[in-house]
Amino acid sequence: MCAVFVGETTVMIILAYMPNSPVWSEALFDSAMLNVLLFPVLYFFIFRPFVHQIDYLKKAEQTVRQSEVRFKQIFEGSPIGIAAYDNDGCLLKGNKALKSPECLMRTLEKISLICLITLNMVPAGSAKSYPV
């Protein structure tokens, strides 16, 4: 907003020192000079940061896509059964290893205990009292 005010003021000062000319030529000169003065301001303060933001978001989306592909490869290719459950404890997704007969024989509590032992959230001594 300030750039428009300063640009128009500058053009009016220049027009005041020019000889009298028809109104249409003053309007044409005014609009042309305003474009010349405002283009750099609009480019550097609005368009250029917008383009940088778009580039940043594209790189972030590409990184997320690569991460999703890597996660899917690990999830599907793991020789250890991996399961995803919702908050109610319902199975959302499982990999191929989870569908093996050994894993299907275990209950959710046993699978959860195995995960907790693997993550070292249950002390190793107390895990021996549970049949896994």
Phi, psi and omega in degrees: 000316180294324180296321178295317179299312181295318179297314180294321177298317179298316180296319180295323178294318178297317180296329180293331181269355178274153178293160180302133179219168180299155182299320181296323179288325176295319179294318178295316178296318179300311182292322179294315180293323178297319176297316181296320182283327184272336182303311179299322180296311180296321181295308187284333183258343181238301187291312184298312176298327178296318178294319177297321178295319178297316178299318179298316180293323177296318178294321179295318178296320179295320178296319179295317178298317179297320179295319178297318179296316180297317178297317181297320179296318179293315182298310184285327185268359183290136177282351179261139180295127178237132180230149175242126181243151173275183183294338179271359180088011178275138181291123177268315184203145176221152179274180184296322181294329179292333182276002179290157183301325181296318181286326182292338180282344183270149178273169179300321181296318180293318179296318179297319179296320177299318179296318180295321178294319180297322180275005180060035178266346177243131179301144186299324181294322183283341180287338181290337182282348179256134176284123181248000000 
